[in-house]
Amino acid sequence: MEQVRTRDFIYTTDGMYFASTNYIHPEDRYISFLRYIPDENGDREKDGMRYRKVGSEEAYTYLRENYPDYLYFCDITNVEMMGVPIDKVERIIKPEQRLLGLKETFESGGEVKNPEIIAKLMDVCDFFHYIAGIPYENMGISGSILPGLQKKEVSDLDYVIYGLDNHRKAIQAFKEHRNSEVYIKEKDKHITLNGITDDYWDFVYNKRMSDSSLTPEEFKWYENRKANRGTIDGTLFDILATKNYDEIEGSWGDTRYEPQGIAKIECDIISALGAFDNPSLYTAENVKTLEGVEKDIVEVVSFTHTYAGEVIDGEHVIAKGKVEKVIQDGKDDYYRIVVGTTREAIDEYLKLKVPPA
């Protein structure tokens, strides 16, 4: 069974594209989420076939009505999940291999889809290679470009950095040089990576927020502080984190999760070291339950990119989500609160108790 990481894509024998959402998988399937389905009227094309993107609710409905064997009740998480059965895997598509392939083709003058976008992608790669010192092998491209389903007008680039330390270097380099031109001597070119400008805030907010958990002003403040999203020549990009293979620990089944109900809490964040991982991880103390289930919660995790890197060490926050009991073999049980049980994270959030000015 091939090792599949978060953000890898899986093309199935039924013609669907799934995105992996886990580092660790059971023996019979890959934990993943349906992203693109065949549709003769779809707005994306590849190899003579048309596809369209689906959201969380539609994805479950589509599979339930057409391919129920991709759904199963997971006895580890105690919820219904999506997962591609091993015998349904046609091809695994890896962001790092896709990026290196694009780089080789583009730099050799070969034909690529959306060459102007790929040129911008290569500039982002060069920036993080020469300015942040990250090897090209530790970079990747996810999102629609990974399976080659990008539309003519690509709205954003899902840029992946492998290794949590590498990701921190990338964020720091972007913070230091954001909105400034840098000269790459080895490539003899100038590159400017900008923060998000006013022209893009509505688009980013509407893409990421499906409710009013954060106001547009709050969202903008958090995003500016995180510095994991920017623009290059008018195209948005995300700086996403994925663990290197040697950072992945554990095996499927050694940790189980039991849902306890919904809660809203306030607490102090004592460590945000894993804030940009998937899931984002925040260690909490001085927890007070404001609504719902009362448990001794010790960490907040988020499965949605919206709340990755949202808060930092020492901040007093509020969080709302699903409380889970975490049961680990040979270790004491504990409780956590999960923000982002769906991609849209409706009425689930993590933010400062006192809104930013």
C-alpha positions as CSV (number, residue, x, y, z in Angstrom):
1,M,0.0,0.0,0.0
2,E,1.6,3.3,-1.1
3,Q,2.1,5.9,1.5
4,V,-0.3,8.8,0.9
5,R,0.1,12.1,2.7
6,T,-2.3,15.0,3.3
7,R,-2.9,17.0,0.0
8,D,-2.0,14.1,-2.3
9,F,-4.8,13.4,-4.8
10,I,-6.3,10.1,-5.8
11,Y,-7.9,9.4,-9.2
12,T,-10.3,6.5,-8.9
13,T,-11.4,3.8,-11.3
14,D,-14.8,5.5,-11.3
15,G,-13.3,8.7,-12.7
16,M,-13.5,10.8,-9.6
17,Y,-10.7,12.9,-7.9
18,F,-10.3,12.8,-4.2
19,A,-7.9,14.8,-2.0
20,S,-6.2,12.9,0.9
21,T,-7.0,14.4,4.3
22,N,-4.8,12.2,6.4
23,Y,-1.2,11.1,6.9
24,I,-2.3,7.7,8.3
25,H,-4.8,5.3,6.6
26,P,-6.5,2.0,7.3
27,E,-5.3,-1.1,5.4
28,D,-8.3,-1.2,3.0
29,R,-8.7,2.5,2.0
30,Y,-7.3,6.0,1.8
31,I,-9.0,8.6,4.0
32,S,-9.8,11.4,1.6
33,F,-12.5,13.8,0.4
34,L,-14.2,14.0,-3.0
35,R,-13.3,17.1,-4.9
36,Y,-14.0,16.6,-8.6
37,I,-16.6,14.5,-10.4
38,P,-17.2,13.7,-14.1
39,D,-19.9,15.9,-15.6
40,E,-20.6,16.5,-19.3
41,N,-21.6,20.0,-18.4
42,G,-18.7,20.6,-16.1
43,D,-16.5,23.8,-16.3
44,R,-13.2,21.9,-16.3
45,E,-11.7,19.7,-19.0
46,K,-8.9,17.0,-19.1
47,D,-8.2,14.4,-21.8
48,G,-11.5,15.0,-23.5
49,M,-13.5,14.6,-20.3
50,R,-15.4,17.3,-18.4
51,Y,-15.5,17.6,-14.6
52,R,-16.8,19.9,-11.9
53,K,-15.9,20.7,-8.3
54,V,-18.2,19.7,-5.5
55,G,-18.7,21.0,-2.0
56,S,-18.9,19.0,1.3
57,E,-22.7,18.5,1.4
58,E,-23.0,17.6,-2.3
59,A,-20.0,15.3,-2.1
60,Y,-21.7,13.1,0.6
61,T,-25.0,13.2,-1.3
62,Y,-23.3,12.3,-4.6
63,L,-21.5,9.3,-3.1
64,R,-24.4,8.1,-1.2
65,E,-26.6,8.1,-4.3
66,N,-24.0,6.8,-6.8
67,Y,-21.0,5.2,-5.1
68,P,-21.8,4.2,-1.5
69,D,-18.8,2.0,-1.2
70,Y,-16.7,5.2,-0.9
71,L,-18.5,5.9,2.4
72,Y,-18.0,4.0,5.6
73,F,-18.6,4.4,9.3
74,C,-15.2,4.7,10.9
75,D,-14.8,3.0,14.3
76,I,-11.8,5.2,15.0
77,T,-13.6,8.6,14.7
78,N,-17.1,7.2,15.2
79,V,-18.5,9.2,12.3
80,E,-19.3,8.5,8.6
81,M,-16.2,9.3,6.5
82,M,-15.1,9.2,2.9
83,G,-12.3,6.9,1.8
84,V,-11.1,5.5,-1.5
85,P,-11.1,1.7,-1.3
86,I,-7.7,0.3,-2.4
87,D,-9.2,-1.6,-5.3
88,K,-10.7,1.7,-6.6
89,V,-7.4,3.5,-6.8
90,E,-6.4,4.2,-10.4
91,R,-3.6,6.6,-9.7
92,I,-2.0,8.6,-6.9
93,I,-1.0,12.1,-7.8
94,K,1.6,13.7,-5.5
95,P,2.1,17.5,-5.3
96,E,5.9,17.4,-5.1
97,Q,6.2,15.2,-8.2
98,R,3.7,17.3,-10.1
99,L,5.6,20.5,-9.3
100,L,9.0,19.1,-10.3
101,G,7.4,17.8,-13.6
102,L,5.9,21.2,-14.4
103,K,9.3,22.8,-13.5
104,E,11.2,20.5,-15.9
105,T,8.7,20.9,-18.7
106,F,8.4,24.7,-18.3
107,E,12.1,25.4,-18.1
108,S,12.9,23.2,-21.1
109,G,10.4,25.1,-23.2
110,G,7.8,22.3,-23.3
111,E,4.1,22.9,-23.6
112,V,2.1,23.4,-20.3
113,K,-1.5,24.2,-19.6
114,N,-1.9,27.9,-18.5
115,P,1.7,28.9,-19.2
116,E,1.3,32.4,-17.6
117,I,0.1,30.8,-14.4
118,I,2.9,28.2,-14.4
119,A,5.4,31.0,-14.9
120,K,4.1,32.7,-11.7
121,L,4.2,29.3,-9.9
122,M,7.9,28.9,-10.9
123,D,8.6,32.4,-9.5
124,V,7.1,31.4,-6.2
125,C,9.2,28.3,-6.2
126,D,12.4,30.3,-6.9
127,F,11.6,32.8,-4.2
128,F,11.3,30.1,-1.5
129,H,14.3,28.2,-2.8
130,Y,16.7,31.1,-3.0
131,I,15.3,33.4,-0.3
132,A,14.1,30.9,2.3
133,G,16.6,28.1,1.4
134,I,14.0,25.4,0.8
135,P,15.0,22.6,-1.6
136,Y,12.7,22.3,-4.7
137,E,12.1,18.7,-3.6
138,N,10.3,20.0,-0.5
139,M,7.7,22.0,-2.5
140,G,4.6,21.0,-4.2
141,I,1.4,22.2,-5.9
142,S,-2.0,21.0,-4.9
143,G,-5.5,22.3,-5.7
144,S,-6.9,22.1,-9.3
145,I,-3.4,22.3,-10.9
146,L,-2.4,19.0,-9.2
147,P,-4.8,16.8,-11.3
148,G,-4.6,19.2,-14.2
149,L,-8.2,20.4,-13.8
150,Q,-7.4,24.1,-13.6
151,K,-9.7,26.5,-15.5
152,K,-8.4,29.0,-18.0
153,E,-8.6,31.7,-15.3
154,V,-6.8,30.2,-12.3
155,S,-8.1,32.0,-9.2
156,D,-5.3,30.8,-6.8
157,L,-2.3,28.6,-6.3
158,D,-2.3,26.0,-3.5
159,Y,1.4,26.0,-2.9
160,V,2.7,23.2,-0.5
161,I,5.8,23.3,1.7
162,Y,7.0,19.9,3.0
163,G,8.4,19.8,6.5
164,L,7.1,22.0,9.4
165,D,10.4,23.7,9.9
166,N,10.6,24.5,6.1
167,H,7.1,25.9,6.3
168,R,8.1,28.2,9.2
169,K,11.1,29.4,7.1
170,A,8.8,30.1,4.1
171,I,6.4,32.2,6.3
172,Q,9.2,34.1,7.8
173,A,10.8,34.8,4.4
174,F,7.4,36.0,3.0
175,K,6.9,38.3,6.1
176,E,10.3,39.8,5.7
177,H,10.0,40.5,1.9
178,R,6.3,40.9,1.4
179,N,5.6,43.8,-1.0
180,S,9.3,44.2,-1.8
181,E,11.1,43.3,-5.0
182,V,13.9,40.7,-4.6
183,Y,16.6,39.9,-7.1
184,I,17.4,36.3,-7.7
185,K,21.0,36.4,-9.0
186,E,21.0,32.7,-10.0
187,K,18.0,33.2,-12.3
188,D,18.8,36.8,-13.2
189,K,15.2,38.0,-12.4
190,H,13.3,40.1,-10.0
191,I,10.4,38.7,-8.0
192,T,7.8,40.5,-5.9
193,L,5.4,38.6,-3.7
194,N,2.7,40.9,-2.3
195,G,0.2,40.6,0.5
196,I,-3.5,40.5,-0.3
197,T,-4.7,43.8,-1.6
198,D,-8.1,45.4,-1.3
199,D,-9.1,44.1,-4.7
200,Y,-8.9,40.5,-3.5
201,W,-10.3,40.6,0.1
202,D,-14.0,40.0,-0.9
203,F,-13.0,37.0,-3.1
204,V,-10.9,35.4,-0.3
205,Y,-13.4,36.1,2.4
206,N,-16.3,34.6,0.3
207,K,-14.2,31.6,-0.6
208,R,-13.2,30.8,3.0
209,M,-16.2,32.0,5.1
210,S,-19.6,30.4,4.7
211,D,-21.1,32.1,7.7
212,S,-20.6,35.2,9.9
213,S,-18.2,33.6,12.5
214,L,-15.6,36.2,11.4
215,T,-16.5,39.6,10.1
216,P,-14.7,40.7,6.9
217,E,-12.6,43.1,9.0
218,E,-11.7,40.4,11.5
219,F,-10.8,37.9,8.7
220,K,-8.6,40.5,7.1
221,W,-6.7,41.2,10.3
222,Y,-6.0,37.5,11.0
223,E,-5.0,36.7,7.4
224,N,-2.5,39.7,7.4
225,R,-1.0,38.5,10.6
226,K,-0.7,34.9,9.5
227,A,1.2,35.8,6.3
228,N,0.4,32.4,4.7
229,R,-1.5,33.9,1.8
230,G,-0.4,36.5,-0.8
231,T,-0.5,37.4,-4.4
232,I,2.0,37.3,-7.3
233,D,1.2,39.5,-10.3
234,G,-2.5,39.5,-9.5
235,T,-2.8,35.8,-8.7
236,L,-3.5,34.6,-5.1
237,F,-1.4,31.9,-3.5
238,D,-1.6,29.9,-0.2
239,I,1.5,28.7,1.6
240,L,0.3,25.3,2.9
241,A,2.2,23.0,5.3
242,T,2.5,19.2,5.0
243,K,4.8,16.9,7.1
244,N,7.8,15.3,5.6
245,Y,7.6,11.5,5.7
246,D,10.0,11.3,8.7
247,E,7.7,13.6,10.7
248,I,4.7,11.3,10.4
249,E,4.2,9.1,13.5
250,G,1.7,6.5,14.6
251,S,-0.4,3.9,12.8
252,W,-4.0,3.5,12.0
253,G,-6.1,2.5,15.0
254,D,-3.6,3.4,17.8
255,T,-5.7,6.5,18.5
256,R,-9.5,6.5,18.6
257,Y,-12.0,9.4,18.9
258,E,-15.4,9.4,20.6
259,P,-17.7,12.3,19.9
260,Q,-19.1,14.0,23.0
261,G,-21.2,16.8,21.6
262,I,-20.9,20.5,20.8
263,A,-19.3,23.1,23.0
264,K,-18.1,26.6,23.1
265,I,-15.1,27.4,25.3
266,E,-12.7,30.1,26.2
267,C,-9.1,29.3,27.1
268,D,-5.4,30.3,27.0
269,I,-3.2,29.0,24.1
270,I,0.1,27.9,25.6
271,S,1.5,26.4,22.4
272,A,0.7,27.0,18.7
273,L,3.7,25.1,17.4
274,G,1.5,22.9,15.2
275,A,-0.8,25.7,14.1
276,F,-0.1,25.3,10.3
277,D,-0.2,21.5,10.2
278,N,-3.2,19.5,9.2
279,P,-5.0,19.3,11.5
280,S,-3.9,22.6,13.1
281,L,-3.0,21.9,16.7
282,Y,-3.2,24.3,19.7
283,T,-2.4,23.3,23.3
284,A,-4.8,24.9,25.7
285,E,-5.1,25.6,29.5
286,N,-7.4,27.5,31.8
287,V,-10.4,26.2,29.9
288,K,-13.8,27.5,30.7
289,T,-17.0,26.0,29.1
290,L,-19.4,28.7,27.9
291,E,-21.9,26.5,26.2
292,G,-22.6,22.8,25.7
293,V,-20.6,19.8,26.8
294,E,-18.3,20.3,29.8
295,K,-15.1,18.3,29.6
296,D,-11.4,18.9,30.6
297,I,-10.3,20.0,27.2
298,V,-6.6,20.3,26.7
299,E,-6.2,21.1,23.0
300,V,-8.0,22.7,20.0
301,V,-7.6,21.3,16.6
302,S,-8.8,22.5,13.2
303,F,-9.3,20.7,10.0
304,T,-10.1,23.8,7.9
305,H,-7.4,26.0,6.4
306,T,-9.3,29.1,7.6
307,Y,-8.2,28.6,11.2
308,A,-4.7,27.4,10.5
309,G,-2.3,29.7,12.3
310,E,-5.2,31.7,13.6
311,V,-3.9,32.4,17.1
312,I,-0.5,32.4,18.8
313,D,1.1,31.5,22.1
314,G,-0.2,33.3,25.1
315,E,-3.5,34.5,23.5
316,H,-6.9,34.2,25.2
317,V,-9.3,32.8,22.8
318,I,-12.8,31.4,22.3
319,A,-13.5,28.2,20.2
320,K,-16.6,26.4,19.2
321,G,-16.8,22.9,17.7
322,K,-17.2,19.2,18.4
323,V,-15.7,17.8,21.6
324,E,-14.0,14.5,21.2
325,K,-12.5,12.0,23.7
326,V,-9.1,10.9,22.5
327,I,-8.2,7.4,23.4
328,Q,-4.6,6.3,22.8
329,D,-3.1,2.9,23.4
330,G,-1.0,2.9,26.5
331,K,-1.7,6.5,27.3
332,D,-4.2,8.5,29.4
333,D,-7.4,9.6,27.7
334,Y,-8.0,13.3,27.1
335,Y,-10.5,15.7,25.4
336,R,-10.1,18.0,22.5
337,I,-12.4,20.4,20.7
338,V,-12.5,20.1,16.8
339,V,-13.1,23.2,14.7
340,G,-13.9,22.4,11.1
341,T,-15.7,19.1,11.1
342,T,-16.8,20.1,7.6
343,R,-14.8,22.1,5.0
344,E,-17.2,25.1,5.5
345,A,-17.0,25.0,9.3
346,I,-20.5,26.4,9.8
347,D,-20.8,27.9,13.3
348,E,-17.4,26.5,14.2
349,Y,-14.5,28.8,14.9
350,L,-11.4,29.8,16.8
351,K,-10.6,33.5,17.5
352,L,-9.5,36.0,20.1
353,K,-12.0,36.6,22.8
354,V,-11.5,40.3,22.5
355,P,-11.8,41.1,18.7
356,P,-8.8,42.8,17.1
357,A,-9.0,46.5,16.9
